Amino acid sequence: MKLAPFVDSSDGSGRTTPADTVAQARITAAIAKMEIRQFRWSRLVALFIAFFGFSAWRIVSSIRPVEGEGGRGSRYTFLEYPETYDAVYAVYGFMSYTFHVNSFVFLVPLLGLVLGYGAVVTPRATGQLKTVLAFPCSRAAILIGTLLGRGIILTAVIGTGLLVGWITILVQFETAQAGFYAAFSAATIGYGFVWLSIGFALSSLFATPRRVAAAVFTVFIGFTFNWHEIAVNALGLFPDAYSVDPRQAYLILASAPYEEIIPKVHLAPHEDIDGFGTTVVGTQIAEVAAVPLHLSWPVAVCVLGLWIFVPLVITYNRLRRLSLT
């Protein structure tokens, strides 16, 4: 049996009335609250909160200026002749794979996929989705409510890490611009919503939780180790093709306020300022050519927006066609 989206109308014309809109908004809010209650006391969410906070503290507190030619170590990132001991280096640390599993480039996709993983497949497998659809609610209300609820949890987790990072920055660094850090925070949360949306789409494309879990694992590992780079290089599209990569868009947005210091983040996709694993950085290496338009921050905003919107459209279309029998 196929269940069509619910549409109510007081005049029987099939058009949605203002009363219907208010009712759907209330249903959306109720679903969002249900999602928040589901995750509010989750041990997994608590673990993510603790690890984001620890990671932010570790990264910021592990950056040290040194005299001479700098150095390399398993824990510290050294600044070679920094002009100003500025919070930009902490932001760079958040995006750097030098810190491995503590890097936000690693943690944010993991969090988004974990929160999005069961959005559709779990309630479908348990019969909860069929129960919800027995009430007068549209598929759009279900999707938006689920997205809002899980998005609030995602924002709270990432926001905790960012707050810990900012407090540590104020203690650790000589100068810090709150506006720049706010822009970085907004880009980080937006990047989280990208992966939450991707998790929603994967959850709707497969019929069982096991298949969804396998798809989530494959996508996460593939992006982490840049499997798509093989195709990009084979087609001769490096580095221009990375302009549509969500991670590259995040790096562009996060570094945009600091482009006078770290413009190479724009031009070297998925790489640290001086290469992965290199722990010596300095402002003197930032003299590079101008950033091309397709790797500029306005384009990056559009790219992240599309990576949020398109997976949600896929999820909605799958919900509309979902067979519950």
C-alpha positions as CSV (number, residue, x, y, z in Angstrom):
1,M,0.0,0.0,0.0
2,K,1.3,3.5,-0.9
3,L,0.5,6.3,1.4
4,A,0.2,9.7,-0.3
5,P,1.1,12.9,1.5
6,F,-1.7,14.2,3.6
7,V,-3.4,17.3,2.4
8,D,-6.5,18.7,4.2
9,S,-8.8,21.5,2.9
10,S,-11.9,23.0,4.3
11,D,-13.5,23.5,0.9
12,G,-12.5,20.1,-0.6
13,S,-10.5,21.7,-3.4
14,G,-7.2,20.1,-2.4
15,R,-5.6,23.4,-1.6
16,T,-3.9,23.9,1.7
17,T,-5.7,26.4,4.0
18,P,-4.1,28.6,6.7
19,A,-5.6,26.3,9.3
20,D,-3.8,23.3,7.6
21,T,-0.5,25.3,7.7
22,V,-0.8,26.0,11.4
23,A,-1.7,22.4,12.1
24,Q,1.3,21.1,10.1
25,A,3.6,23.6,11.9
26,R,2.4,22.3,15.2
27,I,3.0,18.7,14.1
28,T,6.5,19.7,12.8
29,A,7.3,21.3,16.3
30,A,6.0,18.2,18.0
31,I,8.2,15.9,15.9
32,A,11.2,18.1,16.6
33,K,10.6,18.0,20.3
34,M,10.3,14.2,20.1
35,E,13.6,14.0,18.3
36,I,15.3,16.2,21.0
37,R,13.8,14.1,23.8
38,Q,15.2,11.0,22.0
39,F,18.7,12.3,22.0
40,R,18.7,14.5,25.1
41,W,20.0,11.8,27.4
42,S,21.8,9.7,24.8
43,R,25.2,8.4,25.9
44,L,26.4,8.7,22.3
45,V,25.5,12.4,22.2
46,A,27.2,12.9,25.6
47,L,30.3,11.2,24.3
48,F,30.3,13.5,21.2
49,I,29.9,16.6,23.4
50,A,32.8,15.5,25.7
51,F,35.0,14.6,22.7
52,F,34.3,17.9,20.8
53,G,35.1,19.9,24.0
54,F,38.3,17.9,24.6
55,S,39.4,18.2,21.0
56,A,38.9,22.0,20.9
57,W,40.8,22.3,24.2
58,R,43.6,20.1,23.0
59,I,44.0,21.8,19.6
60,V,44.1,25.4,21.0
61,S,46.3,24.5,24.0
62,S,48.8,22.6,21.8
63,I,49.8,25.5,19.6
64,R,53.0,27.2,20.7
65,P,55.3,29.9,19.1
66,V,58.9,29.0,18.9
67,E,62.1,30.8,18.0
68,G,64.3,29.6,15.2
69,E,63.1,27.2,12.5
70,G,60.3,25.6,14.5
71,G,59.9,22.0,15.2
72,R,57.8,18.9,14.9
73,G,56.2,16.7,17.6
74,S,53.3,14.4,18.2
75,R,51.3,16.9,20.2
76,Y,52.3,20.5,19.4
77,T,51.9,22.7,16.3
78,F,54.8,25.2,16.3
79,L,54.5,28.7,14.7
80,E,57.6,29.7,12.8
81,Y,58.2,33.4,13.3
82,P,54.5,34.4,13.9
83,E,53.9,38.1,13.2
84,T,51.1,38.1,15.8
85,Y,50.2,35.3,18.1
86,D,46.6,35.4,16.8
87,A,43.6,33.0,17.2
88,V,43.9,32.4,13.4
89,Y,46.3,29.6,14.3
90,A,43.8,27.9,16.5
91,V,41.2,28.1,13.7
92,Y,43.8,26.6,11.4
93,G,44.4,23.9,14.0
94,F,40.6,23.0,14.0
95,M,40.8,22.4,10.3
96,S,44.1,20.6,10.3
97,Y,44.5,16.8,10.0
98,T,47.7,17.2,12.0
99,F,45.4,16.6,15.0
100,H,43.9,13.5,13.4
101,V,40.7,12.5,15.1
102,N,40.5,15.8,17.0
103,S,40.2,17.7,13.8
104,F,36.8,19.2,13.1
105,V,37.2,18.2,9.5
106,F,37.1,14.6,10.8
107,L,34.6,15.0,13.7
108,V,31.9,17.1,12.1
109,P,31.1,14.6,9.2
110,L,31.1,11.8,11.7
111,L,28.6,13.5,14.0
112,G,26.3,14.5,11.1
113,L,26.2,11.0,9.6
114,V,25.6,9.4,13.0
115,L,22.7,11.7,13.7
116,G,21.3,11.4,10.2
117,Y,21.8,7.6,9.9
118,G,18.5,6.5,11.6
119,A,16.3,9.4,10.6
120,V,14.2,7.3,8.2
121,V,15.2,3.7,8.3
122,T,14.9,3.2,12.0
123,P,11.3,4.5,12.4
124,R,10.4,2.6,9.3
125,A,11.9,-0.7,10.5
126,T,10.3,-0.3,14.0
127,G,6.9,0.7,12.6
128,Q,7.0,4.2,14.2
129,L,6.9,5.9,10.8
130,K,3.7,4.1,9.9
131,T,2.2,5.1,13.2
132,V,3.1,8.8,12.6
133,L,1.7,8.7,9.1
134,A,-1.6,7.4,10.5
135,F,-2.1,10.9,11.9
136,P,-2.9,13.9,9.7
137,C,0.6,15.0,9.0
138,S,2.4,15.5,5.7
139,R,5.7,14.0,4.7
140,A,7.2,17.4,4.6
141,A,6.2,18.0,8.3
142,I,7.9,14.7,9.2
143,L,11.1,15.6,7.4
144,I,11.3,19.2,8.6
145,G,10.5,18.2,12.2
146,T,13.1,15.4,12.2
147,L,15.7,17.8,10.6
148,L,15.0,20.5,13.2
149,G,15.2,18.2,16.1
150,R,18.4,16.5,15.1
151,G,19.8,19.8,13.8
152,I,19.4,21.3,17.2
153,I,21.2,18.4,18.8
154,L,24.0,18.8,16.2
155,T,24.3,22.5,16.8
156,A,24.5,21.9,20.6
157,V,27.3,19.4,20.2
158,I,29.4,21.4,17.8
159,G,28.5,24.6,19.7
160,T,29.9,23.1,22.9
161,G,33.2,22.4,21.2
162,L,33.3,25.8,19.7
163,L,32.6,27.5,23.0
164,V,35.4,25.5,24.8
165,G,37.7,26.5,21.9
166,W,36.8,30.2,22.2
167,I,37.4,30.2,26.0
168,T,40.7,28.5,25.5
169,I,41.6,31.0,22.8
170,L,41.0,33.9,25.1
171,V,43.4,32.4,27.6
172,Q,46.0,31.2,25.1
173,F,46.3,33.9,22.4
174,E,47.4,37.5,22.3
175,T,44.7,38.6,19.9
176,A,41.3,37.2,18.8
177,Q,38.5,38.6,16.7
178,A,35.0,37.5,17.9
179,G,33.5,38.3,14.5
180,F,36.0,36.1,12.7
181,Y,35.4,33.2,15.1
182,A,31.7,33.6,14.7
183,A,32.0,33.3,11.0
184,F,34.1,30.2,11.5
185,S,31.5,28.8,13.9
186,A,28.7,29.4,11.4
187,A,30.7,27.6,8.7
188,T,31.4,24.7,11.0
189,I,27.7,24.3,11.9
190,G,26.7,24.6,8.3
191,Y,29.1,21.9,7.4
192,G,27.5,19.8,10.0
193,F,24.1,20.2,8.4
194,V,25.6,19.1,5.1
195,W,26.5,15.7,6.6
196,L,23.3,15.5,8.5
197,S,21.4,15.9,5.2
198,I,23.6,13.3,3.6
199,G,22.8,11.0,6.4
200,F,19.1,11.6,5.9
201,A,19.4,10.7,2.2
202,L,21.3,7.5,2.9
203,S,18.8,6.6,5.5
204,S,16.0,6.9,3.0
205,L,17.7,5.1,0.2
206,F,18.1,1.7,1.9
207,A,15.5,-0.6,3.4
208,T,17.4,-1.9,6.4
209,P,19.5,-0.3,9.1
210,R,22.4,-2.7,8.3
211,R,22.5,-1.5,4.7
212,V,22.3,2.1,5.8
213,A,25.2,1.6,8.2
214,A,27.3,0.1,5.5
215,A,26.6,3.0,3.2
216,V,27.3,5.6,5.9
217,F,30.6,3.8,6.7
218,T,31.6,3.7,3.0
219,V,30.8,7.4,2.5
220,F,32.6,8.5,5.6
221,I,35.8,6.5,4.9
222,G,35.7,7.5,1.2
223,F,35.6,11.2,2.0
224,T,38.1,10.9,4.8
225,F,40.7,9.3,2.6
226,N,39.7,11.2,-0.6
227,W,38.7,8.2,-2.7
228,H,37.0,10.6,-5.1
229,E,40.4,12.2,-5.7
230,I,41.2,9.2,-8.0
231,A,38.4,10.1,-10.4
232,V,39.2,13.8,-10.2
233,N,42.8,13.2,-11.1
234,A,42.0,10.6,-13.8
235,L,39.7,13.1,-15.5
236,G,42.3,15.9,-15.2
237,L,40.0,18.1,-13.2
238,F,42.3,18.8,-10.3
239,P,42.0,21.2,-8.5
240,D,39.0,22.9,-10.1
241,A,36.6,20.0,-9.5
242,Y,37.0,20.5,-5.8
243,S,35.0,23.7,-6.0
244,V,31.9,21.4,-5.6
245,D,33.3,19.4,-2.8
246,P,31.6,20.2,0.6
247,R,34.8,19.8,2.5
248,Q,36.6,22.2,0.3
249,A,33.7,24.7,0.6
250,Y,34.0,24.4,4.4
251,L,37.7,25.1,4.3
252,I,37.1,28.1,2.1
253,L,34.4,29.6,4.4
254,A,36.3,28.8,7.6
255,S,39.5,30.5,6.3
256,A,37.8,33.4,4.4
257,P,38.1,35.9,7.3
258,Y,41.8,35.1,7.5
259,E,42.6,35.0,3.8
260,E,45.4,37.6,4.2
261,I,47.2,35.0,6.4
262,I,46.2,31.6,5.2
263,P,45.0,32.0,1.6
264,K,46.6,28.7,0.6
265,V,43.7,26.9,2.3
266,H,41.7,28.0,-0.7
267,L,44.2,26.8,-3.3
268,A,45.3,23.5,-1.9
269,P,42.2,21.4,-1.5
270,H,42.1,19.1,1.5
271,E,45.7,20.0,2.5
272,D,47.1,21.9,5.4
273,I,48.8,25.2,4.7
274,D,52.1,23.4,4.1
275,G,50.9,19.8,3.7
276,F,49.2,17.2,5.8
277,G,51.2,16.2,8.9
278,T,53.5,19.3,8.7
279,T,53.4,21.1,12.0
280,V,55.5,24.2,11.2
281,V,53.4,27.1,9.8
282,G,54.1,30.8,9.5
283,T,52.6,33.8,7.8
284,Q,55.6,34.1,5.5
285,I,54.4,31.2,3.4
286,A,51.1,32.9,2.6
287,E,52.3,34.8,-0.5
288,V,50.4,33.1,-3.3
289,A,48.3,34.1,-6.3
290,A,44.8,35.5,-6.0
291,V,42.0,33.1,-5.2
292,P,40.0,32.1,-8.3
293,L,36.3,32.9,-8.4
294,H,35.1,29.3,-8.2
295,L,37.1,28.8,-5.0
296,S,35.8,32.0,-3.4
297,W,33.6,32.2,-0.4
298,P,30.4,33.3,-2.1
299,V,30.6,30.2,-4.3
300,A,31.4,28.1,-1.2
301,V,28.2,29.3,0.4
302,C,26.2,28.1,-2.6
303,V,28.0,24.8,-2.6
304,L,27.2,24.1,1.0
305,G,23.6,25.2,0.5
306,L,23.2,22.8,-2.4
307,W,24.8,19.9,-0.4
308,I,22.2,20.6,2.3
309,F,19.2,21.1,0.0
310,V,19.7,18.3,-2.6
311,P,20.0,15.4,-0.1
312,L,16.8,16.7,1.6
313,V,15.0,16.7,-1.7
314,I,16.1,13.1,-2.3
315,T,14.9,12.2,1.2
316,Y,11.5,13.9,0.7
317,N,10.9,12.2,-2.6
318,R,11.8,8.8,-1.1
319,L,9.3,9.6,1.8
320,R,6.6,10.4,-0.7
321,R,7.1,7.1,-2.5
322,L,7.7,5.0,0.6
323,S,5.8,1.8,0.8
324,L,5.1,0.8,4.4
325,T,3.9,-2.7,3.6
